[in-house]
């Protein structure tokens, strides 16, 4: 652990997008996380309601969406989100209603790979507990 980190400090990640505001609204609606900061056209921040973690959506000039599954020399996914859900079919329908698309390749029966509006893959994972 980084010695300078103390309990309660926040953490987050940045996701590149051609339209950061639109992608932030998608994930805000999907997760119920509020958008708490926006620099129009460049950066949008969505955070957990308790403020402990966040995702920054940043403008990417020349954005090329990743390909799922990875193919040859084409842009590979560099990261993806995993979200545990209770009802996989209902969660897929909700994500599609917000603008996600179901990926053609599905590697596991208890997981659905979807693509967000910018083409980033993310997984909905059925709770097996």
N, C-alpha and C positions, 0 to 999 in steps of 0.2 A: 504494500500500500504506500502511496505517496505520503511521506511524513508530514507534509504541510496540510494535508486534508484532515478536517476534523468532522465529527458527527454533525449532520444537519446541512453540510455544504451540498449544493446542487450539482447535478451533472447533466449532460445532454449530448446530442449529436447534431450534425448539420447534414442536410440533404439538398443536393443541387436539383434545380428544376427550371424549366423554361418560363413558368409562371408561378413564382413562389406563393403569391397570395391565394391562387386557386388550389394549389396543393395543400397549403396550410388549412384552408376551409374544409377540404376533403377529410384530412386526418382529425381536425377538430370535431367534425360531425361524427366520424367513425368512433372516436374514443371518448367524446364528451369533454375534451380538453379545451379550455378557452384560448383564443388568440389574444395574447397580452401585449404584443408590441408589433408595429409594422413600420418599416421604412419603405414607402411605396416604390415598387419596381425592383427592389434589391433584396430585402430581408424581412421575413415574418417569423414571429416566435409564438409557438403554442406550448403550453405548459400543463403539467398535471395540476388539478385543482389545489393540491397542497403545496405546489411550487417546488417540489423536490427534484423534479427532472423536467427536461424540455426537449423540443425538437426545433431547430432553426431551419427554415426553408430559405435557400439562397438562390438568387438569380444566377443562371449559368449561361453565358453566351456560347453559342454553338453546341448547345445540349444535344446529345445523342442518347436516346433511351437504351437501356440495356436489353439484351436478348435473353429470354428464358425458354428452355434451358440454354446454357452457354453453347455457342456455335463458332467454331474456328476462330478467326481473327476479329469477329464482330464484338461490339462493346459488351463486356461481361457485367453482370450485377456485382457491385462492389460491397453491398450490404443488403440486408432485408430485415423487415420487422416480422416477428412472430407474435401472434395474439391468441391466447387460449380462450376458447368459447365453450358454452354449454351445449348449444344446438348448432351443429355445423351447417346444416341446410338453411336455417333461418339467418345465421350470420352471413352466409354467402349472399343470400337474397338482399339483406340490408346493405352490404357493401356494394353490390351491383346497383342498387337504387341510388347510391351516392355517387356512382360514376366509375366503380371498379369493373374490370372484366376478368372472367375466369380464364386462366392460362390453359392452353391446350394440353400441355404435359403435366400430369398429376402423379408424383412419385410414390405417394402413400395413401392408403384408404382413410386414415383419420386426419389427413391434412388436405386443405385446399390452397393451392397457389393461385393468387389473384395478382392483377397488375393495377396499380393505382393510375390516376389520370395522366401522370407523366411517364408511365411505363415501368416504374420500379416494381419488382415483385415483392409481395408480402404474403405471409402464410397465416391462415386461420387454422388452429389446431384444436380438435375436439378434446374436451376434458375427459380423460379416461378414468378419473378417480371416482 
